Amino acid sequence: MGTLVSFHAHPDDESIATGGTLACAADAGHRTVLVFATRGELGEPVPGVLADGEQLTLRRTAECYESARVLGVDRVEFLGYTDSGMIGEDTNDAPWCFWQADVEHAARRLATILEEERPDVLTVYDDNGGYGHPDHIQVHRVGCRAAELVGTPVVAQGTMNRDLIARAMAMAKELGLDVPDPTEADTAPEGTPASEGVTAAVTFGKPESELTHVVDTAAVTARKRASMRSHASQIGPDHFMAQMPDDIFSFVFGPEWYLVESVPDHPPALFVELFTPKAALDAEA
């Protein structure tokens, strides 16, 4: 059996981006490991969800472990950086935030875990972090460098299928659901200078034409949704993802999309088993 390590910025990212992949890998008997750069200290809690005096950091950590249990994850680790906040916020400049971390130093910290686990596949985000969040962009940079240091066979960049989501959101709006428009730019406040290496306006995901692989997670969609519900401080009952009917949720979140820039001549069995080349889907269409 193989090993899958999934590297994320904050608790709840693992559920949304790779929850199905992790559950499928675990069900197939593979070892699964979650690594978080931060504990999501700057997330906005759902109103009323925290008890008096309860710290968001501790709550999100507990939610992370519950999510991991639901997904069958074997190990959870935190690199110990703090949340950088959204693009353009003053928190981007905090000295201990992940966005300010030296990429080489952070990569070596992650590489220590990769050396212990020797994963067949490491998941990160695409070069824009999916939607331009500084911590997500840093996950891409740090994760790719760590994989290079250790020689991880496959780095799968998790991203959103922009075309698929646009179609699904149109369907949801027809049903009267209040959903964000993924075709619109995620823009920092007017006059806010962009952080170095991040544009002030970014778009979600990648066009389908740029994606290379997909993991069909239809068999574990209910567990993925349960994993997302574990993060009750961030995804409340009124959140658009919680409001989605099951069929639309499965349409949007059932397939998990990846960009894999390099596949070895003899790819690991875990990768072959779980990651279907998009070209194969195109041939079937």
PEKA-V805028 format. One record per backbone hydrogen bond with DSSP energy under -1.0 kcal/mol. NH is the residue of the N-H (numbers start at 1). CO is the residue of the C=O. If there is no record, write none. Layout:
NH/CO
NH/CO
//
This chain:
4/31
5/121
6/33
7/123
8/35
13/10
16/12
17/13
18/14
22/18
23/19
24/20
25/21
26/22
27/23
28/24
29/26
30/25
31/2
33/4
34/75
35/6
36/77
37/8
38/9
43/40
46/233
49/46
54/51
59/55
60/56
61/57
62/58
63/59
64/60
65/61
66/62
67/63
68/64
69/65
70/66
71/67
73/68
74/32
75/32
77/34
79/36
81/37
82/96
89/86
92/89
93/90
94/91
97/94
98/82
101/98
106/102
107/103
108/104
109/105
110/106
111/107
112/108
114/110
115/111
116/112
117/113
118/114
120/3
121/3
122/154
123/5
124/156
126/158
129/126
131/129
132/128
137/133
138/134
139/135
140/136
141/137
142/138
143/139
144/140
145/141
146/142
147/143
148/144
149/145
150/146
151/147
152/147
154/120
156/122
157/259
158/124
159/257
162/160
162/206
165/161
166/162
167/163
168/164
169/165
170/166
171/167
172/168
173/169
174/170
176/173
177/172
179/177
184/181
186/202
188/200
192/189
198/195
202/186
205/130
206/160
210/207
211/208
212/258
213/258
214/276
215/256
217/254
220/217
221/218
224/220
225/221
226/222
227/223
228/224
229/225
230/226
231/228
232/230
234/231
235/231
239/236
243/239
249/245
250/246
251/247
252/248
253/249
254/250
256/215
258/213
259/157
272/268
273/269
274/270
275/271
276/214
278/212
281/277
282/278
283/279
284/280
285/281
//
